[in-house]
């Protein structure tokens, strides 16, 4: 499986949900960005799940 390239803006993307097309299967993926202290966590889910 090939990775998807994702750019995260540490100021504007935290707490937001982005919908991107998977670069492998072209299906929509929802990315949610969280910040825990100095760490940033990204949660990815298929939009159709």
Secondary structure, DSSP 8 states (H G I E B T S, - for coil): ---------TTTSTT-EEEEE-TTT--EEEEEEEEETTEEEEEEEETT-
